[in-house]
Amino acid sequence: MPRPTVLVAEPEPPQSLSVRKLVLETAKFNVLTAHSTREALDIFELFPNINAAVLVNDETMNCEEVAAQIRQVTDKVPIIGLRCENVDHQIPSYEPEELLSLLRQLLGDPRTMEPKRKRKT
């Protein structure tokens, strides 16, 4: 089974990498990152088979618009939000550990998932 893929749509961090992204990748989730509403919508259009979406609302990110677009395509993707309305799950703080715990509850723990083995020919 492939590792779960999470779309993380958040403001561009002042540092070069998002702590949220680093924590999720270290936990073995595949992470697609967007730093604007348009970029999040474009990434979702290119990769509609995401397993979850994490949306952080600010002046560059309209999480309600992104959530609505995802829901038009599928109702199977859990949408997690920070300062967002109309999402499936709210994250109460910027603590990445809370997000990690919720994603493991929703999608399982990628560290314990068996990697897909190649077929012998």
Phi, psi and omega in degrees: 000130180291155178294145178298144179250131183239129172273121177249113180248109185212162176300151178294127183287153177298328175278177183283337181229147178281134175298321179302313179298315180298317180296315181293319179292323177296328178279005174080018171276145169279133185235127171254127187246136175232145181242013175204165178301312181300315180296320178297316180294320178296316180296317179296324178296320180285326184232071184287350182268032176294158180263340178197159176232135177244120187238130178242117184281136170197193184291339178261351186230115175261092187292332178296321178294317179294315179299318180297319180294318178298317181292334176293330182271319184205150173252009183267352182265116176293135180249123183247134184227150171241117185062035181238145174263163173056044175242165181285326183220138176257139171260124186283347183208178178278001182296115182294337180294325178295318177297314180300316179298316180296316179297322177295323177295319184281321190244350186094173182260110183301336181294338182255000181279139179288133176290148178291127182269144177286143177284143174277138180247000000 
